[in-house]
Amino acid sequence: MIDTPPRAFVVEGHYPAVLRLLGKAAPGRCLDVPAGQGAFALELLKHGQTDIDCLDITDEGFCVPEARFAKYNANDPLPFADATFDYVFSIEGIEHFDSPFTFVMELCRVLKPGGRLFITTPNTFSVDARVKYLLSGYFPRFRPLMEEPHRLLADGDIRDTHVAPIYFWQLNYFLLRCGLKIGSITSNARLRKPRLLQRIAERCVAALIRLNSRRRKLPDPGITSDDVLFGDCIVIEAIKA
């Protein structure tokens, strides 16, 4: 029994969104990286998965004895053989890495053929993110990178340091390079502006994005859906051929 539940380093809605995509998956070997204190591993256990490996750069507070844990810097190649896991999860992790796509390729390497990879990260394709970047030069959840880089360096806690906003098409490219194809895209939650005029303006921008996408016949695996255009953090499932 766990006396004190592990702290979740994500906002509400992340874990349910990932577990909805996972669905009633058969039991398999799971990797959770970065795992934090084990909050998502605990949710996986409740979901019926019992064979779970967890990695994090710090072992502070990890408290899920049913899962295997190792303190490990995932900037380095992951300490597992190729094709080890049926399911790989990285919840709000890749935006913390100096080389996020090297990390993604490692996640793909340790995934079995037919396995499923789940990645969540702050959404840079939402209307809100596009407008913020256009007007102010930063994406949501990355403002400290612009305003307080010296504080981020001084704190030294990688969990609080968002340094790599993820561009969807670049992520898609690296997944394809590793033999994975995106199957589902959703979000943890849809954001709602407090003022009516702001909501109307966002809907107008979303309509323009969709119209431009259709006119130019741009590929759209789900990135013009309401979940992405109005979503807080993006949740992606990819499947290895």
C-alpha positions in Angstrom: 0.0 0.0 0.0 1.1 3.6 -0.8 0.8 5.8 2.3 1.4 9.1 0.3 0.3 9.2 -3.3 3.0 10.2 -5.8 2.8 13.8 -7.0 1.7 14.3 -10.6 3.8 16.8 -12.4 1.1 17.5 -15.0 -2.2 19.3 -15.1 -5.5 17.6 -14.7 -6.7 15.6 -17.7 -3.3 14.3 -19.0 -3.6 10.8 -17.7 -7.2 10.2 -18.6 -6.5 11.4 -22.1 -3.6 9.0 -22.6 -5.5 6.1 -21.0 -8.5 6.7 -23.3 -6.2 6.3 -26.3 -4.7 3.2 -24.7 -8.2 1.7 -24.3 -8.6 -1.9 -23.2 -5.1 -2.9 -24.3 -3.8 -6.3 -23.5 -1.3 -6.5 -20.7 2.3 -5.9 -21.9 5.6 -4.6 -20.9 5.4 -0.8 -20.4 8.1 2.0 -20.2 7.3 5.3 -18.5 10.0 8.0 -19.0 10.3 10.5 -17.4 8.4 8.9 -14.6 8.6 11.5 -11.8 7.3 10.1 -8.6 5.4 7.3 -10.3 1.9 9.0 -10.6 1.3 7.7 -14.2 2.7 4.3 -13.3 0.1 4.1 -10.6 -2.6 4.9 -13.1 -1.3 2.2 -15.4 -1.5 -0.3 -12.6 -5.1 0.6 -12.0 -5.7 0.2 -15.8 -4.5 -3.4 -15.7 -0.9 -3.1 -16.7 1.5 -4.8 -14.2 4.9 -5.1 -16.0 6.2 -1.5 -15.8 9.7 0.0 -16.0 10.2 3.6 -14.9 13.1 6.0 -15.5 13.7 9.5 -14.2 16.7 11.8 -13.8 16.0 11.9 -10.0 14.8 9.2 -7.6 13.3 11.8 -5.3 9.9 10.7 -4.1 9.3 7.7 -6.3 6.9 5.6 -4.3 5.3 2.9 -6.5 6.9 -0.4 -5.4 4.9 -2.5 -7.9 6.9 -0.8 -10.7 10.6 -1.2 -11.4 12.5 2.1 -11.1 15.9 3.3 -12.1 17.5 6.7 -11.7 18.7 7.5 -15.2 19.5 10.5 -17.4 17.4 9.8 -20.5 19.6 12.3 -22.5 21.8 9.2 -22.8 20.7 6.1 -24.9 18.0 4.2 -22.9 19.4 1.2 -21.0 17.2 -1.4 -22.8 17.6 -3.6 -25.8 15.9 -3.0 -29.1 12.2 -4.0 -29.2 11.8 -4.5 -25.5 8.4 -2.8 -24.8 4.8 -3.2 -25.9 3.9 0.3 -24.8 6.1 3.3 -24.3 4.8 6.5 -22.6 6.4 9.9 -22.3 4.1 12.3 -20.5 5.2 15.9 -20.8 8.9 14.9 -21.2 10.3 15.7 -24.6 10.0 19.5 -24.2 12.6 19.3 -21.4 15.3 17.7 -23.5 18.2 19.4 -25.2 17.9 17.0 -28.1 14.2 16.0 -28.0 14.2 14.1 -31.3 17.2 12.0 -30.3 15.1 11.0 -27.2 12.1 10.2 -29.4 14.2 8.0 -31.6 15.3 6.1 -28.5 11.7 5.7 -27.4 11.0 4.2 -30.9 14.1 1.9 -30.7 13.0 0.1 -27.5 9.4 -0.3 -28.8 8.5 -3.7 -30.3 7.1 -4.0 -33.8 3.3 -3.5 -33.4 3.9 -1.6 -30.2 2.4 1.7 -29.3 4.1 4.9 -28.3 2.3 7.7 -26.4 3.7 11.2 -26.3 2.3 14.3 -24.7 3.8 17.8 -24.9 2.6 21.5 -24.9 0.6 22.2 -28.0 2.3 24.6 -30.4 -0.4 24.2 -33.1 -3.4 25.6 -31.1 -4.9 28.9 -32.1 -3.8 30.3 -28.8 -0.2 29.2 -29.4 0.0 30.6 -32.9 -1.4 34.0 -31.8 1.0 34.1 -28.8 4.0 33.3 -30.9 2.9 35.8 -33.6 2.4 38.7 -31.2 4.8 37.9 -28.4 7.4 35.5 -29.7 6.8 32.6 -27.3 4.6 29.5 -27.0 2.3 28.8 -24.0 4.3 27.2 -21.2 7.6 28.5 -22.6 7.4 32.1 -21.4 10.1 31.5 -18.7 12.5 30.4 -21.5 12.2 34.0 -22.9 11.9 36.0 -19.7 13.9 34.1 -17.1 16.6 31.9 -18.7 19.1 32.7 -16.0 16.6 31.5 -13.3 16.0 28.3 -15.2 19.8 27.7 -15.3 20.2 28.5 -11.6 17.3 26.2 -10.5 18.9 23.2 -12.1 15.6 21.2 -11.9 15.0 19.8 -15.4 11.3 19.1 -14.5 10.7 22.9 -14.4 12.6 23.7 -17.6 10.7 23.8 -20.9 13.4 24.3 -23.5 12.2 22.6 -26.7 8.8 23.5 -28.1 7.8 20.7 -30.4 6.9 21.3 -34.1 4.4 18.6 -35.1 5.7 17.9 -38.6 9.2 17.5 -37.3 8.0 15.0 -34.7 6.0 13.2 -37.4 9.2 13.0 -39.6 11.3 11.4 -36.9 8.5 8.9 -36.0 8.3 7.9 -39.7 12.1 7.5 -39.8 11.8 5.0 -37.0 9.0 3.1 -38.7 6.1 4.5 -36.7 2.9 6.0 -38.0 0.7 8.4 -36.0 -2.6 6.8 -35.3 -4.4 9.2 -33.0 -4.1 12.9 -32.0 -6.0 14.5 -29.2 -5.5 16.8 -26.2 -5.7 16.7 -22.5 -8.3 19.5 -22.4 -9.8 22.2 -24.6 -9.0 25.7 -23.4 -11.9 28.2 -23.2 -11.2 31.9 -23.3 -13.0 33.8 -20.5 -14.4 36.5 -22.8 -17.0 36.0 -25.5 -15.1 38.2 -28.0 -11.9 36.3 -27.5 -13.8 33.0 -28.1 -15.3 34.4 -31.3 -12.0 35.6 -32.5 -10.4 32.2 -31.9 -13.2 30.5 -33.8 -12.6 32.9 -36.7 -8.9 32.1 -36.8 -9.6 28.4 -36.6 -11.9 28.7 -39.6 -9.2 30.5 -41.6 -6.7 27.8 -40.7 -9.1 25.1 -41.9 -10.0 26.9 -45.0 -6.3 27.5 -45.9 -5.6 23.8 -45.2 -8.4 22.6 -47.6 -7.6 25.1 -50.3 -3.9 24.2 -50.4 -4.7 20.5 -49.9 -2.3 20.2 -47.0 -2.0 16.9 -45.2 -4.2 16.7 -42.1 -3.8 13.7 -39.7 -6.0 15.5 -37.2 -4.2 18.8 -36.6 -7.2 21.0 -37.6 -9.5 19.2 -35.2 -11.0 21.1 -32.3 -8.8 19.0 -29.9 -5.7 20.4 -31.5 -6.8 23.9 -32.5 -8.2 24.6 -29.0 -6.2 22.0 -26.9 -3.9 22.7 -24.1 -1.3 19.9 -24.5 -1.2 17.6 -27.5 -1.5 13.8 -27.0 -0.2 11.6 -29.7 -0.4 7.8 -30.3 2.0 6.2 -32.8 2.2 2.6 -33.9 5.4 0.8 -34.9 5.1 -1.2 -38.2 
